[in-house]
Amino acid sequence: MPYVYMGRERGLKPHPYCTECGLVKSLSPEKPRGIGYYINIMTSLKNDFNVTNVQVRLVVKELEELDVDDGYGMNRLQQEELFIEVIRKYINVPEWKIRNLL
């Protein structure tokens, strides 16, 4: 991968990559978070809004199917957008409230 330091290209630098699919891991300072972080946010939403256990299970199941905690395939912004999309699909919560919790 190209290596840039202080605005100048400095050649190539090895990056960690997935040995199964070959996807290169992002080295940005905003590291992706684990699924537990998003489940904790669900708990606080459950306390603030009238969210049933069934809705929580549906959200968690879809997040697991979408592989939200993939450290190689997603960055934090993609995770947050996907999380908001899934939450809004199952629960009537304003987007600004979810963004405040993130």
C-alpha positions in Angstrom: 0.0 0.0 0.0 1.2 3.5 -0.7 2.7 5.3 2.3 2.3 9.0 2.7 4.1 11.0 5.4 3.7 14.7 5.9 2.0 15.0 2.6 4.7 13.3 0.6 4.7 9.9 -0.8 7.3 7.7 0.9 7.1 4.5 -1.1 5.3 1.3 0.0 4.5 0.1 3.4 3.1 -3.3 4.4 -0.4 -3.3 5.9 -2.1 -6.2 7.8 -4.5 -8.2 5.6 -6.9 -11.0 6.0 -5.3 -14.3 5.2 -8.7 -15.8 4.1 -10.0 -13.1 1.7 -7.0 -10.8 1.2 -8.8 -7.7 2.3 -6.4 -5.0 3.6 -7.1 -3.7 7.1 -7.6 0.0 7.5 -5.0 1.7 9.7 -7.1 4.9 10.3 -7.2 6.2 13.8 -11.0 5.5 14.0 -10.8 1.8 14.8 -14.0 -0.3 14.2 -15.8 -1.3 17.4 -17.0 -4.7 18.5 -20.6 -5.7 18.4 -20.8 -5.5 22.2 -20.5 -1.7 22.0 -23.6 -1.5 19.8 -25.5 -3.9 22.0 -24.8 -1.6 25.0 -26.3 1.2 23.0 -29.3 -0.9 22.4 -29.7 -1.4 26.1 -29.7 2.3 26.7 -32.3 2.8 23.9 -34.3 0.0 25.5 -34.4 2.0 28.8 -35.3 5.3 27.1 -37.9 4.1 24.6 -40.5 1.3 24.8 -38.4 -1.4 23.1 -39.3 -5.0 23.5 -37.0 -8.0 23.9 -38.1 -9.2 20.5 -37.0 -6.0 18.8 -33.6 -6.2 20.5 -33.1 -9.8 19.4 -34.1 -8.9 15.8 -31.6 -6.0 15.7 -28.8 -8.1 17.3 -29.4 -11.0 14.9 -29.3 -8.7 11.9 -26.1 -7.0 13.1 -24.5 -10.4 13.5 -25.6 -11.5 10.0 -24.2 -8.3 8.5 -20.9 -9.0 10.4 -20.7 -5.5 11.9 -17.6 -6.3 14.0 -15.5 -7.2 11.0 -12.3 -5.2 11.6 -11.0 -5.7 8.1 -14.1 -5.0 6.0 -15.6 -2.0 7.8 -14.5 1.2 9.4 -16.3 2.9 12.2 -18.3 5.2 10.0 -19.6 2.3 8.0 -20.5 0.5 11.2 -22.4 3.5 12.6 -24.4 4.0 9.4 -25.3 0.4 9.3 -26.3 0.3 12.9 -28.5 3.4 12.5 -30.1 1.8 9.4 -30.9 -1.5 11.3 -32.2 0.3 14.4 -34.5 2.5 12.3 -35.8 -0.6 10.5 -37.1 -2.2 13.7 -37.5 0.6 16.2 -39.1 4.1 15.9 -36.2 6.1 17.3 -35.1 9.5 15.9 -31.7 9.4 14.2 -30.3 12.2 16.2 -30.9 10.2 19.4 -28.9 7.3 18.1 -26.1 9.5 16.9 -25.9 11.1 20.3 -25.4 7.7 21.9 -22.7 6.7 19.4 
